[in-house]
């Protein structure tokens, strides 16, 4: 048995290294072997934190009989969807087209040329054996029919890469999109639709920007309803902070327990911006606890952030979902004693009935207990929970998801005066730029400091550019803007669709040629490449004044305009960018205020560039207040940059002098500025939307 997966950078592939199935990694050698043997390829796609992937592995891939049948009649290929999202996208499109649904593990049977002719998701052992036999027989006895089916499937999924007709998203269309969203909203539990229910991160950001621009109270109301329900529900980890991937019910009570970096990075930003809009104490608590979770549980020694915590905890040699997180009243009393245990059970909604398996309970917090008491009790429960077996961690560092983390840690850190969060974002960005860029080309992922071979896709570029642009605003440092522009220019060339239609392919022009070149405009749990690049182009245009970036941002929004009109729930990222474009976006230059590398507002005005300010604590306080006011203003995507007038490499600070040798703020649109203001009240007034 060949040992091809043991040296993989993917933890998911390494999980299967000891299977009796003779796995191959994705690559030309595997397909050459299928051609040599004249057998189909069995493609299995999953990821390390996937519960049902583990179930199928235990039932089938660790089973000798199943493995013998696979090895005899197929060339089996194992793919980590998080490491190869391009491969996953192509065959998920085939699976959805053939079965009407998708999910992981994904199971596809391919010709040696890579065309899919039979697909599915999770198969229990006995049905899987039947499918293996049926596919083997069809390959042997009905080859022509198999070939015709494979060609038809490839042609069908190829049509999905053509994009949709471009359509503008002006004020009327943006209002209609919000009306459509709110018409589909769950007005009882928040979010959209029924079970299972996923956090609608990008749509919440879209609604927040729409409210900031228009004042629409219904948009903010649904954000508050959804964010409150999630924060008080079982999908939120009331002890450790951070969110699970989704809830299996419509009321956010029982989570699917895997905790993904991309969810927590996005939700950290959503709750920070909800706090900025309303001052909600609940929002601030969730922001601080989620940031602590990301830094504590997902941080790696390289400075990057790990991908996920597993849904399962291994107990007595088998995976048990939720074992680490669920509680009973008796367990609470055992840790806290009778009085505090009973009080904690009431605060967390824990009863003898249970909400989860075996009469256990997923912790919720329907109200706010005494903060001092709860802080002490929470710490004791968390310590006790750490004594339990813990879920495994997928510690590969994915560029796109780390870009999201950089963006929200930098934004939230600057907004809430938490320089350690900005410092963590800075360290992560330094790691990605030094290690994930190989010979000038961005790569998708690394593990343990070893960078994988997979090239970055469009979402990697878009999200990392966005993160670097947020870090530039938090620190005022030009280096992050320079790196962002270089990556953005590369992305335009690598991913731009033919004919300049404003669309972007997911895979680069230099990437491996698959049976089709994937291109998906719709957002899922994370931004599509299209929406990630739209947001990056919009923000870059605001920070640099580049008319080219502005035109490309508008074209990217138009390219997704038809999707946004038809199905706004799946176009949250582009609608978010469109709201900012409709608002300007506004630009704020705060001269005389320095942020420094950790994003904190410095009171040492010797670094602001104004000689008259040196040692003037009053001026320092004004500079700090101006910057804090700009960062905490509820706007539809305004950019804020602090620093010295004419700071090298920072276009927004060019020709923005101090006022009477003191700090000032300039509010601009398209680099055309209003008169500077010198007080926080005047700045707050200048940032109010024109309605």
C-alpha positions in Angstrom: 0.0 0.0 0.0 1.5 3.3 -1.1 1.8 6.0 1.6 1.0 9.1 -0.4 -0.9 11.2 2.1 1.3 11.2 5.2 3.4 14.2 4.0 0.5 16.3 3.0 0.1 19.8 4.4 -3.6 19.1 4.8 -4.7 17.7 8.1 -7.7 16.2 6.4 -5.5 14.2 4.0 -3.3 13.1 6.9 -6.3 11.8 8.8 -6.7 9.3 5.9 -3.1 8.3 5.6 -3.6 5.0 7.5 -6.8 3.9 5.7 -6.7 0.6 3.9 -8.0 2.6 0.9 -5.0 3.2 -1.5 -5.6 7.0 -1.6 -3.9 9.3 -4.1 -3.7 13.1 -3.7 -5.2 15.2 -6.5 -2.8 15.5 -9.4 -1.9 14.3 -12.9 -0.2 11.1 -11.6 -3.6 9.8 -10.2 -5.4 10.4 -13.5 -2.5 8.8 -15.4 -2.9 5.7 -13.2 -6.6 5.6 -14.0 -5.9 5.7 -17.7 -3.2 3.0 -17.4 -5.6 0.7 -15.5 -8.6 1.8 -17.5 -10.7 2.3 -14.4 -12.8 5.3 -13.1 -11.6 7.7 -10.4 -13.4 7.7 -7.1 -13.1 11.3 -5.8 -13.8 11.9 -2.1 -13.9 15.6 -1.0 -14.2 16.8 2.6 -12.4 18.7 5.3 -10.9 18.0 8.7 -13.7 19.4 10.9 -16.5 17.7 9.0 -18.6 15.4 11.2 -20.1 13.3 8.4 -16.7 13.1 6.7 -15.6 11.3 9.9 -18.6 9.1 9.9 -18.1 7.9 6.4 -14.4 7.4 7.0 -15.1 5.2 10.0 -17.9 3.3 8.3 -16.3 2.8 4.9 -12.8 4.0 4.4 -11.5 2.2 7.4 -13.3 -0.9 6.5 -11.3 -3.7 4.8 -14.0 -5.0 2.5 -14.9 -1.5 1.2 -11.3 -0.7 0.7 -10.6 -3.8 -1.2 -13.5 -3.1 -3.6 -12.3 0.5 -4.1 -8.7 -0.5 -4.7 -9.6 -3.2 -7.1 -11.9 -1.2 -9.4 -11.0 2.5 -8.9 -8.2 5.0 -8.5 -9.3 6.8 -5.2 -8.4 10.5 -4.8 -8.8 12.3 -1.6 -9.2 16.2 -1.7 -9.3 18.7 1.1 -12.0 21.2 -0.1 -10.4 24.0 1.9 -7.0 23.5 0.3 -8.4 23.0 -3.2 -11.6 25.1 -3.4 -11.3 25.1 -7.2 -11.6 21.3 -7.4 -14.4 21.3 -4.9 -16.3 24.0 -6.8 -16.2 22.1 -10.1 -17.4 18.8 -8.7 -19.8 20.3 -6.2 -21.5 22.0 -9.2 -21.7 18.5 -10.8 -23.1 17.0 -7.6 -25.7 19.7 -7.3 -26.7 19.4 -11.0 -27.0 15.6 -10.8 -28.6 15.2 -7.3 -30.2 18.5 -6.6 -28.2 19.0 -3.4 -24.6 19.2 -2.2 -22.6 18.8 1.0 -19.6 17.1 2.4 -18.3 14.5 2.2 -18.8 14.8 -1.5 -18.4 11.5 -3.5 -17.9 11.6 -7.3 -17.0 9.1 -9.9 -15.0 10.5 -12.8 -13.6 9.3 -16.1 -9.8 9.3 -16.3 -10.2 12.6 -18.1 -11.9 14.1 -15.0 -15.5 14.3 -16.2 -18.0 13.3 -13.5 -20.7 10.7 -14.4 -22.1 9.8 -11.0 -22.1 11.8 -7.7 -23.4 11.9 -4.2 -22.5 13.1 -0.7 -22.5 10.9 2.4 -23.2 7.2 1.7 -23.7 4.7 4.6 -21.6 1.6 4.2 -24.1 -0.8 2.6 -25.5 1.6 0.1 -21.9 2.7 -0.7 -21.0 -0.9 -1.5 -24.0 -1.1 -3.8 -23.0 2.1 -5.6 -19.4 0.9 -6.0 -20.7 -2.3 -7.6 -23.1 -0.5 -9.9 -20.5 2.0 -11.1 -18.0 -0.8 -11.7 -20.6 -2.7 -13.8 -21.6 0.4 -15.7 -18.0 1.2 -16.5 -17.5 -2.4 -17.8 -20.7 -2.9 -19.6 -22.1 0.5 -20.6 -19.0 2.6 -21.3 -20.6 4.6 -24.2 -23.5 5.6 -22.0 -21.1 6.6 -19.2 -19.1 8.7 -21.6 -22.2 10.4 -22.9 -23.5 11.2 -19.4 -20.0 12.5 -18.4 -19.9 14.8 -21.4 -23.4 16.1 -20.7 -22.6 16.9 -17.1 -19.4 18.7 -18.0 -21.3 20.8 -20.6 -23.9 21.6 -18.0 -21.6 22.8 -15.4 -19.6 24.7 -18.0 -22.6 26.8 -18.6 -22.6 28.0 -15.0 -19.2 29.7 -15.6 -20.6 32.1 -18.1 -21.8 34.6 -15.5 -25.1 36.5 -15.6 -26.2 39.6 -17.5 -24.7 42.8 -15.9 -27.2 45.0 -14.1 -26.8 48.2 -12.1 -27.5 48.4 -8.4 -28.7 51.9 -7.8 -30.7 53.4 -5.0 -33.9 51.7 -6.2 -32.4 48.3 -6.6 -30.6 48.5 -3.2 -33.9 49.4 -1.5 -35.7 46.5 -3.3 -33.0 44.1 -2.3 -33.5 45.0 1.4 -37.3 44.8 1.0 -36.9 41.3 -0.5 -34.5 40.2 2.3 -36.8 41.5 5.1 -39.7 39.7 3.4 -37.8 36.4 3.8 -36.7 37.2 7.3 -37.5 35.1 10.4 -39.1 37.7 12.6 -39.3 35.4 15.5 -35.8 33.9 15.8 -33.8 36.2 13.5 -31.8 35.1 10.4 -33.5 33.6 7.4 -35.3 30.4 6.6 -35.7 27.4 8.8 -33.5 24.6 10.0 -30.6 24.2 9.6 -29.8 27.9 10.1 -26.5 29.5 9.2 -25.2 32.9 10.5 -25.9 35.3 7.6 -22.8 37.3 8.2 -22.5 39.2 4.9 -26.2 40.0 4.8 -26.0 41.4 8.3 -23.2 43.6 7.2 -25.2 44.6 4.1 -28.1 45.6 6.3 -25.9 47.6 8.6 -24.4 49.6 5.8 -27.9 50.1 4.3 -29.1 51.5 7.6 -26.1 53.7 8.0 -26.7 55.2 4.5 -30.5 55.4 4.5 -31.6 55.3 8.1 -34.0 52.4 7.3 -35.1 51.3 10.8 -36.3 47.8 9.6 -32.8 46.9 8.4 -31.2 47.7 11.8 -34.1 46.0 13.6 -33.4 42.7 11.8 -29.7 42.9 12.5 -30.4 43.4 16.2 -33.0 40.6 16.3 -30.6 38.2 14.6 -27.4 39.1 16.5 -29.2 39.0 19.8 -30.8 35.6 19.1 -27.4 34.1 18.0 -25.5 35.6 20.9 -28.0 34.3 23.5 -28.4 30.9 21.7 -26.5 27.6 21.8 -24.7 28.4 18.5 -22.6 30.9 20.6 -20.1 29.4 23.0 -21.2 31.1 26.2 -18.0 29.9 28.1 -15.2 30.1 25.5 -16.5 32.7 23.1 -16.9 32.2 19.3 -19.6 30.7 17.1 -20.3 27.2 15.8 -20.8 26.8 12.1 -24.6 26.6 12.1 -27.6 25.5 14.2 -29.5 22.4 13.5 -32.8 24.1 14.5 -34.4 27.4 13.5 -34.0 29.0 17.0 -30.2 28.7 17.3 -30.4 26.3 20.2 -28.4 23.3 19.1 -25.2 23.9 17.1 -23.3 21.8 14.7 -20.3 22.1 16.9 -17.4 22.8 14.5 -16.0 26.3 14.9 -14.6 27.8 11.7 -12.2 30.7 11.4 -14.1 32.2 8.5 -17.4 32.3 10.5 -15.8 33.8 13.6 -13.7 36.3 11.7 -16.8 37.6 9.9 -19.1 37.6 13.0 -16.4 39.4 15.0 -16.7 42.2 12.5 -20.5 42.1 12.3 -20.9 42.4 16.1 -18.3 45.2 16.3 -20.2 47.2 13.7 -23.5 46.5 15.5 -21.9 47.9 18.6 -20.7 50.9 16.7 -24.3 51.5 15.4 -26.1 51.1 18.7 -23.6 50.9 21.6 -25.1 47.5 22.6 -23.4 46.0 25.7 -24.3 42.5 24.4 -22.5 43.3 21.1 -19.4 44.5 22.9 -19.3 41.4 25.1 -19.5 39.1 22.1 -16.8 41.0 20.3 -14.4 40.8 23.2 -15.1 37.1 23.8 -14.9 36.1 20.2 -11.6 38.0 19.7 -10.3 36.2 22.7 -11.4 32.8 21.3 -9.7 33.5 17.9 -6.4 34.6 19.5 -6.4 31.9 22.2 -7.8 28.8 20.4 -7.0 29.5 16.7 -3.7 31.3 17.0 -0.5 29.4 15.7 3.1 30.0 16.4 3.6 31.4 12.9 1.3 34.2 13.6 -1.4 32.8 11.3 -4.7 31.5 12.4 -5.8 27.8 12.3 -8.8 26.9 10.1 -11.2 25.2 12.6 -11.9 23.2 15.6 -13.5 19.8 14.9 -17.2 19.1 15.4 -16.3 15.8 17.2 -14.3 15.0 20.3 -12.6 11.7 20.5 -13.8 9.6 23.4 -12.8 6.0 23.9 -11.6 5.8 20.3 -14.7 7.2 18.7 -15.8 10.7 17.7 -18.6 12.2 19.8 -20.1 15.4 18.6 -20.5 18.1 21.2 -18.9 16.1 24.0 -16.7 19.0 25.1 -19.4 21.6 25.2 -22.7 20.0 26.5 -23.7 20.1 30.2 -26.2 18.7 32.7 -27.5 20.3 35.9 -25.5 17.7 37.9 -22.3 18.6 36.1 -22.8 22.3 36.8 -23.4 21.5 40.5 -20.3 19.3 40.6 -18.1 22.2 39.4 -19.8 25.1 41.2 -21.5 23.6 44.2 -25.2 23.4 44.9 -26.0 27.2 45.2 -23.9 28.5 42.3 -24.7 25.4 40.2 -28.4 25.9 40.5 -28.0 29.6 39.8 -25.9 28.9 36.7 -28.4 26.3 35.5 -31.1 28.9 35.7 -28.9 31.6 33.9 -27.9 29.1 31.2 -31.3 27.5 30.7 -30.1 24.1 31.8 -32.8 21.7 32.9 -33.1 18.0 33.4 -35.0 17.7 30.1 -32.0 18.6 28.0 -31.7 20.0 24.5 -29.0 17.7 23.1 -28.1 14.0 23.1 -28.2 12.0 26.3 -30.2 14.6 28.2 -27.3 17.1 28.0 -27.8 20.8 27.3 -26.2 23.3 24.9 -25.6 26.4 27.0 -27.7 29.5 26.2 -28.0 32.9 28.0 -31.5 34.2 27.7 -30.8 37.1 30.1 -27.8 38.9 31.7 -26.8 37.6 35.1 -24.9 39.7 37.6 -21.6 40.5 35.6 -19.2 40.1 38.6 -20.8 36.7 39.6 -20.9 35.5 36.0 -17.3 36.4 35.3 -16.2 34.2 38.2 -18.5 31.3 37.4 -17.7 31.4 33.7 -14.0 31.2 34.5 -14.6 28.2 36.8 -16.7 26.4 34.2 -14.2 27.1 31.4 -11.4 25.6 33.5 -13.4 22.5 34.2 -14.3 22.2 30.5 -10.6 22.2 29.7 -10.2 19.0 31.7 -12.5 17.2 29.3 -11.2 15.8 26.0 -10.9 18.6 23.5 -11.9 18.6 19.8 -9.1 18.3 17.3 -7.8 21.4 15.6 -7.3 21.8 11.8 -4.2 24.0 12.0 -3.6 24.8 8.4 -3.5 28.5 7.7 -5.8 29.4 4.8 -5.0 32.7 3.1 -8.6 33.8 2.5 -9.8 33.1 6.0 -6.7 34.8 7.5 -7.4 37.8 5.4 -10.9 38.0 6.9 -9.3 37.7 10.4 -6.8 40.4 9.7 -9.6 42.7 8.5 -11.8 42.3 11.5 -9.1 42.2 14.2 -7.7 45.4 12.7 -11.1 47.1 12.5 -12.4 46.0 15.8 -9.1 46.6 17.6 -9.0 50.2 16.2 -12.6 50.7 17.0 -12.5 49.5 20.6 -9.0 50.7 21.4 -7.6 47.1 21.7 -4.0 47.4 20.3 -3.3 43.7 21.0 -5.9 42.7 18.4 -4.3 45.0 15.8 -0.9 43.7 16.7 -2.2 40.1 16.1 -3.5 41.2 12.7 -0.2 42.8 11.9 1.7 39.6 12.8 -0.6 37.5 10.7 -0.2 39.8 7.7 3.6 39.7 8.0 3.5 35.9 8.0 1.2 35.7 4.9 3.3 38.2 2.9 6.6 36.6 3.8 5.6 32.9 3.5 2.5 32.6 1.4 3.9 34.6 -1.5 6.2 32.2 -3.4 8.1 33.5 -6.5 5.6 36.4 -6.7 2.5 34.1 -6.6 0.2 34.0 -3.7 -0.5 30.4 -2.3 -3.6 29.1 -0.8 -2.5 27.5 2.5 0.3 26.4 4.8 0.7 24.2 7.8 3.5 24.3 10.4 5.3 27.0 8.3 5.3 24.8 5.2 3.5 26.3 2.3 1.4 24.0 0.1 1.5 23.8 -3.7 -2.0 25.0 -4.3 -2.2 28.4 -5.8 -4.4 31.1 -4.2 -7.9 31.6 -5.7 -9.7 34.8 -6.2 -11.2 34.9 -2.7 -7.7 34.5 -1.2 -6.6 37.7 -3.1 -9.7 39.6 -2.4 -9.9 38.8 1.3 -6.2 39.3 2.0 -6.3 42.7 0.1 -9.2 43.7 2.3 -7.3 42.7 5.4 -4.2 44.7 4.4 -6.3 47.7 3.6 -8.0 47.5 7.1 -4.5 47.2 8.7 -3.4 50.2 6.8 -6.2 52.2 8.2 -5.7 50.9 11.8 -1.9 51.6 11.8 -1.5 54.4 9.3 1.5 52.5 7.9 2.1 52.7 4.1 3.6 49.2 3.8 0.2 47.5 4.0 -1.3 49.7 1.3 1.7 49.0 -0.9 1.3 45.2 -0.5 -2.5 45.4 -1.0 -2.1 47.3 -4.3 0.4 44.8 -5.6 -1.8 41.8 -4.8 -4.9 43.6 -6.2 -3.2 44.3 -9.5 -2.1 40.7 -9.7 -5.6 39.6 -9.0 -7.1 41.7 -11.8 -4.8 40.1 -14.3 -5.1 36.5 -13.0 -8.8 36.3 -12.5 -10.5 38.8 -14.7 -13.1 37.3 -17.1 -12.8 37.6 -20.8 -14.5 40.6 -22.4 -14.1 42.9 -19.4 -17.6 42.1 -18.2 -16.6 42.9 -14.6 -16.6 39.3 -13.5 -13.8 37.2 -12.0 -13.1 33.5 -12.3 -12.3 31.7 -9.1 -9.1 30.1 -10.4 -6.3 32.0 -11.9 -5.2 32.0 -15.6 -2.0 30.2 -14.5 -3.8 27.5 -12.5 -4.2 23.9 -13.3 -6.8 23.4 -16.1 -9.8 21.5 -14.8 -12.7 20.3 -16.9 -14.2 23.7 -16.5 -12.7 26.9 -15.1 -14.8 27.6 -11.9 -16.7 30.9 -11.6 -19.3 31.4 -9.0 -20.8 34.8 -8.2 -22.8 33.7 -5.2 -21.7 34.0 -1.6 -21.9 31.0 0.7 -20.7 31.0 4.3 -17.7 33.0 3.1 -17.4 35.7 0.4 -17.1 34.5 -3.2 -14.1 35.6 -5.1 -16.3 38.0 -7.0 -17.7 39.8 -3.9 -14.3 39.7 -2.1 -12.7 41.5 -5.1 -15.6 44.0 -5.4 -15.1 45.0 -1.7 -11.3 45.1 -2.1 -11.5 47.3 -5.3 -14.0 49.6 -3.7 -11.9 50.1 -0.6 -8.7 50.5 -2.6 -10.2 53.1 -4.8 -11.2 55.1 -1.6 -7.7 54.9 -0.1 -5.7 55.6 -3.3 -8.0 57.8 -5.3 -7.5 55.4 -8.3 -10.3 55.9 -10.9 -9.3 52.5 -12.4 -10.1 50.7 -9.2 -13.4 52.7 -8.9 -14.4 51.7 -12.4 -13.5 48.0 -11.8 -15.4 48.0 -8.4 -18.5 49.4 -10.1 -18.1 46.8 -12.9 -17.7 44.0 -10.4 -20.9 45.1 -8.7 -22.8 45.3 -12.0 -21.6 41.8 -12.9 -23.4 40.5 -9.8 -26.4 42.8 -10.2 -28.7 40.2 -11.7 -27.9 37.8 -8.9 -28.4 40.5 -6.3 -31.8 41.4 -7.7 -33.0 37.8 -7.9 -31.5 36.3 -4.8 -30.0 39.0 -2.4 -29.4 36.4 0.3 -26.6 35.0 -1.9 -25.1 38.3 -2.8 -24.5 39.9 0.5 -20.9 40.7 -0.2 -21.5 42.6 -3.4 -24.5 44.4 -2.0 -22.3 45.5 0.9 -19.8 46.9 -1.6 -22.7 48.6 -3.5 -23.9 50.4 -0.4 -20.5 51.8 0.2 -20.2 52.9 -3.5 -23.6 54.6 -3.2 -22.4 56.5 -0.2 -19.2 57.7 -1.8 -17.6 55.9 0.0 -16.6 58.7 2.3 -12.9 59.2 3.2 -11.7 60.6 6.5 -8.1 61.8 6.9 -7.2 62.5 10.6 -4.0 64.5 10.5 -2.1 65.1 13.7 -3.2 61.7 15.0 -0.9 58.8 14.9 -1.9 55.2 15.3 1.4 53.3 15.3 2.0 49.7 14.4 -0.4 48.3 17.0 -3.3 50.6 16.0 -3.6 52.2 19.4 -4.2 56.0 19.5 -0.8 57.4 20.6 -0.7 60.3 23.0 3.0 60.9 22.0 2.4 63.7 19.5 6.0 63.8 18.6 5.0 61.2 16.0 2.3 63.2 14.4 4.5 65.5 12.3 3.3 68.7 13.9 6.1 70.5 15.7 3.8 72.8 17.5 2.1 69.8 19.0 5.1 68.4 20.7 4.5 67.9 24.4 1.0 69.4 24.1 -1.3 67.0 26.0 -4.4 69.0 25.0 -3.6 68.6 21.3 -2.9 64.9 21.9 -6.3 64.4 23.4 -8.0 66.3 20.6 -6.2 64.1 18.0 -7.2 61.0 19.9 -10.8 62.1 20.2 -11.0 62.9 16.5 -9.6 59.5 15.5 -11.9 57.7 17.9 -14.9 59.6 16.6 -14.1 58.8 13.0 -13.5 55.1 13.8 -16.7 54.8 15.8 -19.0 56.6 13.4 -21.8 54.4 11.9 -21.1 54.8 8.2 -21.7 52.9 5.1 -18.1 51.8 4.6 -16.1 55.0 5.1 -12.3 54.7 5.2 -10.3 56.3 8.0 -6.6 57.0 7.9 -4.6 58.7 10.6 -1.1 60.2 10.3 1.1 63.2 9.6 0.2 65.6 6.8 1.8 64.4 3.5 3.0 61.1 5.1 5.0 59.2 2.4 3.0 56.6 0.6 -0.4 57.5 2.1 -2.4 59.3 -0.7 -5.3 60.2 1.6 -3.0 62.3 3.8 -1.5 64.3 0.9 -2.2 68.0 0.9 -4.1 67.7 4.2 -2.4 70.2 6.5 -2.8 70.8 10.2 -5.2 73.6 11.2 -3.6 76.3 13.3 -0.8 73.8 14.0 -3.3 71.5 15.6 -5.0 68.2 14.6 -7.8 68.2 12.1 -10.1 65.8 10.2 -11.0 66.0 6.6 -14.1 64.3 5.3 -14.0 63.7 1.6 -15.7 61.9 -1.3 -13.6 61.1 -4.3 -10.7 63.0 -2.7 -12.8 66.1 -2.8 -13.0 67.3 0.8 -15.2 69.5 2.9 -13.5 72.1 5.1 -11.5 70.5 7.9 -13.0 70.2 11.3 -11.2 70.3 14.6 -13.7 69.1 17.2 -15.2 65.6 17.6 -18.7 67.1 17.6 -18.2 68.8 14.2 -16.6 65.6 12.8 -19.6 63.5 14.0 -21.9 65.9 12.3 -19.9 65.8 9.1 -20.1 62.0 9.0 -23.9 61.9 9.2 -25.4 60.7 5.9 -27.1 63.2 3.6 -30.7 61.9 3.6 
